[in-house]
Amino acid sequence: MTDLEYLDRAEQLLLAVEQSCDRLNDETDADIDAQRVGGMVTLVFANRTQIVINQQKPLHEIWMAAKAGGFHYKFDGQHWQDTKGGGEFFENLSRFASAQSGLTLAFTAKMV
């Protein structure tokens, strides 16, 4: 993957996360505050816990830090997969956000 391809894919991921937060805030009582600064999005939940998602441009990865730990994702041509075989980014984000918020939250790669 070229640098430009990575930047395009990474930007799509971050936008999908932000749009998922907007949708979840409209459809549930989640009250997620998505704060974007450059290539990083910080999700702040009502209980003040956070999930941080950021671009790692030199490695062509996306990193996610949650209460469950730190995770690295690489694009496999279709999805962002955990580099240690721990699953797909949006599935994991949904699981981690649900655990931290106490609500069932479903993040998706689909953008509106």
C-alpha positions as CSV (number, residue, x, y, z in Angstrom):
1,M,0.0,0.0,0.0
2,T,1.3,3.4,-0.9
3,D,1.4,6.3,1.6
4,L,-1.5,8.0,-0.3
5,E,-3.6,4.8,-0.2
6,Y,-2.9,4.4,3.5
7,L,-3.9,8.0,4.2
8,D,-7.1,7.6,2.2
9,R,-8.1,4.4,4.0
10,A,-7.1,5.7,7.4
11,E,-9.2,8.9,6.8
12,Q,-12.2,6.8,5.8
13,L,-11.9,4.8,9.0
14,L,-11.7,7.9,11.2
15,L,-14.7,9.4,9.4
16,A,-16.7,6.2,9.8
17,V,-15.9,6.2,13.6
18,E,-17.1,9.8,13.9
19,Q,-20.3,9.1,11.9
20,S,-20.9,6.0,14.0
21,C,-20.7,8.2,17.1
22,D,-23.3,10.6,15.6
23,R,-25.6,7.8,14.8
24,L,-25.2,6.1,18.2
25,N,-25.9,9.4,19.9
26,D,-29.1,9.9,17.9
27,E,-30.3,6.3,18.4
28,T,-29.2,5.5,22.0
29,D,-28.4,7.1,25.3
30,A,-24.7,6.7,24.7
31,D,-23.7,10.4,24.8
32,I,-20.3,9.8,23.1
33,D,-18.1,12.9,22.7
34,A,-15.9,12.3,19.6
35,Q,-13.0,14.7,19.7
36,R,-10.9,14.9,16.5
37,V,-7.4,16.4,16.3
38,G,-5.6,15.7,13.0
39,G,-5.2,11.9,12.6
40,M,-6.5,11.1,16.1
41,V,-10.1,10.6,17.4
42,T,-10.7,10.4,21.2
43,L,-14.1,8.9,22.2
44,V,-15.2,10.1,25.7
45,F,-18.1,8.3,27.2
46,A,-20.6,9.6,29.8
47,N,-18.6,7.8,32.6
48,R,-15.5,9.7,31.5
49,T,-13.6,6.6,30.2
50,Q,-11.9,7.0,26.8
51,I,-10.9,5.2,23.7
52,V,-8.2,6.8,21.6
53,I,-7.8,5.9,17.9
54,N,-4.9,7.3,15.9
55,Q,-3.0,7.0,12.7
56,Q,0.5,5.5,12.7
57,K,1.6,6.8,9.3
58,P,5.2,5.4,9.2
59,L,3.8,1.8,9.9
60,H,0.6,2.2,7.8
61,E,-1.4,1.2,10.9
62,I,-4.2,2.4,13.0
63,W,-3.7,2.1,16.8
64,M,-6.5,1.9,19.3
65,A,-6.1,2.3,23.1
66,A,-9.0,1.2,25.3
67,K,-9.4,-0.1,28.8
68,A,-8.9,-3.6,27.3
69,G,-5.4,-2.6,26.1
70,G,-3.6,-1.3,23.1
71,F,-4.1,-2.7,19.6
72,H,-2.6,-2.2,16.2
73,Y,-4.5,-2.7,12.9
74,K,-3.3,-3.1,9.3
75,F,-5.5,-3.0,6.2
76,D,-5.7,-6.4,4.5
77,G,-7.3,-5.2,1.3
78,Q,-10.8,-5.3,2.7
79,H,-10.7,-4.7,6.5
80,W,-8.5,-3.3,9.2
81,Q,-7.3,-6.4,11.1
82,D,-5.5,-6.7,14.4
83,T,-1.8,-7.4,13.8
84,K,-1.8,-10.1,16.4
85,G,-4.8,-11.9,15.0
86,G,-7.3,-10.4,17.5
87,G,-10.0,-9.5,15.0
88,E,-11.4,-6.7,12.9
89,F,-11.2,-3.1,14.0
90,F,-15.0,-2.2,14.0
91,E,-16.0,-5.4,15.7
92,N,-13.4,-4.8,18.4
93,L,-14.3,-1.1,18.8
94,S,-17.9,-2.1,19.2
95,R,-17.0,-4.6,21.9
96,F,-14.6,-2.2,23.8
97,A,-17.0,0.7,23.6
98,S,-19.9,-1.4,24.8
99,A,-17.8,-2.7,27.8
100,Q,-16.7,0.8,28.7
101,S,-20.1,2.5,28.3
102,G,-22.3,-0.2,29.7
103,L,-24.5,0.0,26.6
104,T,-24.7,-2.2,23.5
105,L,-22.9,-0.1,20.8
106,A,-22.3,-1.1,17.2
107,F,-19.7,0.8,15.2
108,T,-19.6,0.2,11.5
109,A,-17.3,1.0,8.6
110,K,-20.2,2.2,6.5
111,M,-20.3,5.9,6.0
112,V,-23.5,7.9,5.3
